[in-house]
Amino acid sequence: MNLCHIASLYRVEEKMAKSSSMTLLSLILLLHLFFAKSEKLLAPALYVFGDSLVDSGNNNFLNTVVKANYNPYGIDFPSGATGRFTNGKTAADFTGQSLGLPFIPPYLALSEDERMKTITGLNYASGSAGILTETGTASGINLGMEKQVELFEETVGTYLSGNFKSPKKLRRYLSKSIFMVSIGSNDYINNYLRPGNYNTSLIYTPEQFAVYLLDQLKSRLTKLYNLGARKFVVFAIGPLGCIPAIVNSLKPTTRCAENVNKLVLLYNYGLHGLLEQLTFTLHGSIFVFGDVYRLSYDMNQNPFRYGLNETKAPCCIVGNTGLCIKDQAPCQDRTTHLYWDFAHPMQKINNIVAKRCFRSSSPCSPINIRKLALLPTVT
């Protein structure tokens, strides 16, 4: 809002004050509310790429056993089960809300006409998907990271272009949008750690596999940049050695299977360096590193700091796949558990991660998402 707009608003309020004895305090409150409303929309769109941690329903439309479109999933979501792999909202949902955006729809759920009209962002994430195309396919079809980027390319070329008067305005819109990436977990739990289905652990040492994953991720992120993305939030992999699926399988003597966590840390350390490199080499870009590992590990080790008292048992009753059994009642108090099923966190945890990443100095660095959204852009 410029000074002319403020002056105009003040003149209107001055007239109202004379006729209705409106106090100066009322005027100040009205101005405060006006500014709050005008600043609420911090980014024009949020584009989400990833796996089941942020999938909002794409897997509902794929031939796979990895689905969450039934009760008790979504028991705390406004419209019930949607395909989100938790009891309520994902971290992407909370981030979108903080940016002032509506819920970001899953790409596969929209018709051609709906895609043409959607300019607040799309969600391409897919349960069981990974950075590598073959990851998770033992359970059925998914949208791997490469495919997700291809769908975004289609979005830019086919659907978004008609909403902008010139390529320059489209580029500016994309440069202001936020691109969230949360992927990599399945490349370990549904690839490297499953030698019966995949041979990656036979071909690569842990160090080599981390380097291979990062090289593939770099290629995908660079393609997004070349399509117009400038503001990225890329999350590290959480402590997979602490999830119920791993703990119940390996039965470590400690709270978490630290040998699995060491595999993840090799990737996370490399990811941090990669994002710094990309920010330096890709002109006008900024890559924010979401260190969810550190935060999630602390939740496992010190649950009472976060109002939790259960870090091993999932809230819902799980079946052989590690997902919730259909129509079985979950735990009643859904604020004290860390995990919803054998692999996914509760809505409460997603909220903590998203809100801290949005406003605090950690777990997201070098800046939080709010500051990222407010940064001037270079197309």
C-alpha positions in Angstrom: 0.0 0.0 0.0 1.4 3.4 -0.9 1.0 6.8 0.9 -1.7 7.9 -1.4 -3.8 4.9 -0.5 -3.2 5.4 3.2 -4.2 9.1 2.9 -7.3 8.2 1.0 -8.3 5.6 3.6 -7.6 8.1 6.3 -9.9 10.8 4.7 -12.7 8.2 4.5 -12.2 7.3 8.1 -12.1 11.0 9.1 -15.5 11.6 7.6 -16.9 8.5 9.3 -15.4 9.6 12.6 -17.2 13.0 12.4 -20.5 11.4 11.7 -20.3 8.5 14.2 -17.8 9.7 16.8 -15.4 7.0 15.8 -12.4 7.2 18.1 -8.7 7.4 17.1 -8.3 3.9 18.5 -10.9 2.6 16.1 -9.0 4.2 13.2 -5.8 2.6 14.3 -7.4 -0.8 14.7 -8.9 -0.5 11.2 -5.6 0.4 9.7 -3.9 -2.4 11.5 -6.5 -4.9 10.1 -6.2 -3.5 6.6 -2.4 -3.9 6.7 -2.7 -7.4 8.1 -5.1 -8.4 5.3 -3.0 -6.8 2.6 0.1 -8.6 3.7 -1.5 -12.0 4.2 -0.9 -13.2 0.6 2.9 -13.5 0.7 3.4 -15.6 -2.5 1.3 -16.1 -5.6 1.6 -19.8 -5.5 3.1 -22.9 -3.8 4.3 -25.8 -5.9 4.9 -29.0 -4.0 7.1 -32.0 -5.0 7.8 -35.0 -2.9 6.5 -38.2 -1.4 3.8 -39.3 1.1 4.9 -36.8 3.6 3.3 -34.1 1.5 1.1 -36.0 -1.0 -2.4 -34.5 -0.9 -4.2 -37.2 -3.0 -2.3 -38.0 -6.2 -1.9 -41.6 -5.3 -5.7 -41.9 -5.2 -5.5 -42.0 -9.0 -2.7 -44.4 -9.4 -2.5 -48.2 -9.4 -0.8 -48.8 -6.1 -1.4 -50.2 -2.7 0.1 -47.0 -1.2 -3.1 -45.1 -0.6 -4.5 -43.1 2.3 -8.0 -42.2 0.9 -10.0 -44.1 3.7 -10.7 -43.8 7.4 -9.1 -43.2 9.8 -6.8 -41.1 7.6 -7.9 -37.5 7.6 -9.9 -37.9 10.8 -8.8 -34.4 11.8 -8.9 -32.9 8.3 -11.8 -30.6 7.5 -13.2 -32.9 4.7 -12.0 -36.2 6.1 -9.9 -38.7 4.2 -8.3 -37.1 1.1 -5.2 -39.2 0.4 -3.0 -37.4 2.9 -0.9 -39.9 4.9 -1.7 -38.4 8.3 -4.6 -37.7 10.6 -4.9 -34.1 9.3 -2.8 -31.5 7.5 0.7 -31.9 6.0 3.6 -29.5 6.4 2.8 -28.3 2.9 -0.8 -27.5 3.9 0.3 -25.5 6.9 2.9 -23.6 4.8 0.3 -22.8 2.1 -2.0 -21.4 4.8 0.8 -19.3 6.3 1.5 -17.9 2.8 -2.2 -16.9 2.6 -3.0 -19.6 0.0 -5.9 -22.1 -0.2 -5.2 -25.8 0.1 -2.9 -26.8 -2.8 -4.8 -29.4 -4.9 -3.2 -32.6 -6.1 -2.4 -32.4 -9.8 -4.0 -35.7 -10.8 -7.3 -34.8 -9.1 -8.0 -31.8 -11.5 -9.6 -31.8 -14.9 -7.9 -30.1 -17.8 -10.2 -27.1 -17.3 -9.4 -26.9 -13.6 -5.7 -27.0 -14.3 -6.1 -24.1 -16.7 -7.7 -22.0 -14.0 -5.4 -22.9 -11.1 -2.7 -20.3 -10.4 -2.2 -20.7 -6.7 -0.1 -23.8 -7.0 -0.3 -27.5 -7.5 0.9 -30.6 -5.6 2.7 -33.3 -7.6 3.8 -35.3 -4.6 3.2 -39.1 -4.6 3.3 -41.7 -1.8 6.3 -44.1 -2.2 8.0 -41.9 -4.7 11.7 -41.1 -4.6 14.4 -39.1 -6.3 15.1 -42.2 -8.3 12.4 -43.3 -10.8 12.4 -46.9 -9.8 12.1 -46.2 -6.0 8.8 -47.5 -4.5 7.6 -49.1 -7.7 7.6 -52.6 -6.0 4.4 -51.4 -4.4 2.8 -50.1 -7.6 2.9 -47.0 -9.7 4.0 -43.6 -8.3 5.1 -40.3 -9.6 8.8 -40.2 -9.1 10.6 -36.9 -8.9 11.5 -36.9 -12.6 7.9 -37.4 -13.5 6.8 -34.7 -11.1 9.1 -32.2 -12.8 7.8 -33.3 -16.2 4.2 -32.6 -15.0 5.3 -29.1 -13.8 6.9 -28.5 -17.2 3.5 -29.4 -18.8 1.8 -27.1 -16.3 4.0 -24.1 -17.3 3.7 -24.8 -21.1 0.1 -25.9 -21.3 -1.9 -24.6 -18.4 -0.3 -21.5 -16.8 0.7 -19.6 -20.0 -2.9 -18.7 -20.8 -3.3 -16.8 -17.5 -0.6 -14.3 -18.2 -0.5 -11.6 -20.9 3.2 -12.1 -21.7 6.0 -14.6 -21.1 7.7 -11.9 -18.9 4.7 -11.8 -16.6 4.6 -15.6 -16.3 8.3 -15.6 -15.5 7.8 -13.0 -12.8 4.9 -15.0 -11.3 7.1 -18.1 -11.2 10.0 -16.2 -9.7 7.8 -15.1 -6.8 6.2 -18.6 -6.2 7.5 -21.0 -3.6 8.8 -24.4 -4.6 8.7 -27.0 -1.8 10.6 -30.3 -2.2 10.3 -33.1 0.4 11.7 -36.3 -1.0 14.4 -38.9 -0.5 13.1 -41.1 2.4 11.8 -43.7 0.0 15.1 -43.9 -1.8 16.3 -45.6 1.4 13.3 -47.4 3.0 11.8 -48.4 -0.3 15.0 -48.9 -2.3 18.4 -49.1 -0.7 17.2 -50.9 2.4 15.2 -53.5 0.4 17.8 -55.7 -1.3 15.1 -58.2 -2.1 13.5 -55.7 -4.6 16.4 -53.4 -5.5 20.1 -53.9 -6.1 21.3 -50.4 -5.2 22.9 -51.6 -1.9 24.9 -54.2 -3.9 26.1 -51.6 -6.4 26.8 -48.6 -4.2 28.4 -48.1 -0.8 26.5 -45.8 1.5 28.7 -42.8 0.6 28.4 -43.6 -3.2 24.6 -43.9 -2.9 24.3 -40.5 -1.2 26.4 -38.9 -3.9 24.3 -40.6 -6.6 21.0 -39.4 -5.1 22.3 -35.9 -4.7 23.5 -35.8 -8.3 20.0 -36.9 -9.5 18.3 -34.4 -7.2 20.6 -31.6 -8.6 19.4 -32.5 -12.1 15.7 -32.2 -11.1 16.2 -29.0 -9.2 18.1 -27.4 -12.0 15.4 -28.3 -14.4 12.8 -26.6 -12.2 15.1 -23.5 -12.1 15.3 -23.5 -15.9 11.5 -23.6 -16.0 11.3 -20.5 -13.9 11.5 -21.5 -10.3 13.7 -19.3 -8.1 12.6 -19.7 -4.5 13.1 -23.2 -3.2 12.6 -25.0 0.2 14.2 -28.4 0.1 13.8 -30.6 3.2 16.4 -33.1 4.5 15.4 -36.6 5.2 14.2 -37.2 8.7 15.7 -39.8 11.1 14.4 -42.9 9.4 16.1 -45.1 12.0 13.5 -43.8 14.5 10.3 -44.5 12.6 8.2 -47.4 13.9 8.6 -49.4 10.7 12.4 -49.5 11.2 12.4 -49.8 15.0 9.9 -52.6 15.0 11.8 -54.4 12.2 15.4 -54.1 13.4 14.6 -53.9 17.2 17.6 -51.8 18.2 18.8 -51.7 21.8 18.6 -47.9 21.7 15.6 -45.7 21.0 16.5 -45.5 17.3 18.4 -47.7 14.8 21.4 -45.4 14.5 23.0 -47.4 11.7 20.1 -46.4 9.5 20.3 -42.8 10.7 24.0 -42.7 9.7 23.0 -43.6 6.1 20.5 -40.6 6.1 23.1 -38.2 7.6 25.5 -38.9 4.7 22.8 -37.6 2.3 21.7 -34.7 4.5 25.3 -33.4 4.9 25.7 -33.5 1.2 22.3 -31.9 0.6 23.2 -28.9 2.7 26.3 -28.3 0.6 24.5 -28.9 -2.7 21.8 -26.3 -1.9 24.5 -23.7 -1.0 26.2 -24.5 -4.3 23.0 -24.1 -6.3 22.2 -20.8 -4.7 25.7 -19.6 -5.8 25.6 -21.0 -9.3 22.0 -20.5 -10.4 21.6 -16.7 -10.9 18.7 -15.2 -8.9 17.9 -18.4 -7.0 17.8 -19.1 -3.3 17.6 -22.6 -1.8 16.5 -22.9 1.7 17.6 -26.0 3.6 14.9 -27.6 5.9 16.8 -29.5 8.5 13.9 -31.7 9.8 16.4 -34.4 10.8 17.7 -32.5 13.8 14.2 -31.4 15.0 12.6 -34.8 14.5 15.5 -36.6 16.2 15.1 -34.3 19.2 11.4 -35.1 19.3 12.3 -38.8 19.5 14.9 -38.3 22.2 13.1 -35.6 24.3 9.4 -36.0 23.6 8.2 -34.2 26.7 9.7 -30.9 25.3 7.0 -31.1 22.7 4.1 -32.3 24.8 4.5 -35.9 23.5 4.6 -39.1 25.5 4.6 -41.8 22.8 7.3 -42.0 20.2 7.3 -45.7 19.2 3.7 -46.9 18.9 1.7 -45.4 16.0 -1.6 -43.7 16.8 -3.6 -45.8 14.3 -3.8 -49.6 14.1 -1.5 -50.7 11.3 -1.6 -53.6 8.9 1.2 -55.5 7.1 2.0 -52.6 4.9 2.6 -50.2 7.8 -0.5 -48.2 6.8 -3.6 -47.8 9.0 -6.2 -50.6 8.8 -9.4 -49.3 7.2 -12.1 -48.0 9.6 -10.2 -49.0 12.7 -10.4 -46.3 15.5 -7.1 -44.5 16.2 -5.9 -43.3 19.5 -8.2 -40.8 21.2 -5.6 -38.2 22.2 -4.0 -37.3 18.9 -1.7 -34.6 20.5 0.6 -36.9 22.4 1.8 -39.3 19.6 4.8 -38.6 17.4 3.7 -41.0 14.6 0.4 -41.6 13.0 1.2 -44.9 11.3 4.4 -46.8 10.9 6.2 -44.1 8.9 4.3 -40.8 8.9 4.1 -38.1 11.6 1.0 -36.7 13.2 -0.6 -33.4 12.1 0.7 -31.8 15.3 4.3 -32.6 14.2 3.7 -31.3 10.7 2.4 -28.1 12.2 5.4 -27.7 14.4 7.8 -28.2 11.5 5.9 -25.9 9.2 5.4 -23.1 11.6 9.0 -23.1 12.8 10.3 -23.2 9.3 8.0 -20.3 8.4 8.9 -17.9 11.1 12.0 -19.1 13.1 15.7 -19.3 12.3 15.5 -23.1 12.4 15.0 -25.7 11.1 15.1 -23.7 7.8 18.2 -21.8 6.9 19.7 -19.5 5.8 16.3 -17.8 6.0 12.8 -18.9 7.0 10.0 -19.3 4.4 8.4 -15.9 5.3 11.6 -14.0 4.6 12.0 -16.1 1.4 8.6 -15.1 0.2 9.3 -11.4 0.8 12.6 -11.4 -1.0 12.8 -9.4 -4.2 13.1 -11.7 -7.2 15.3 -11.9 -10.3 13.8 -13.6 -13.4 
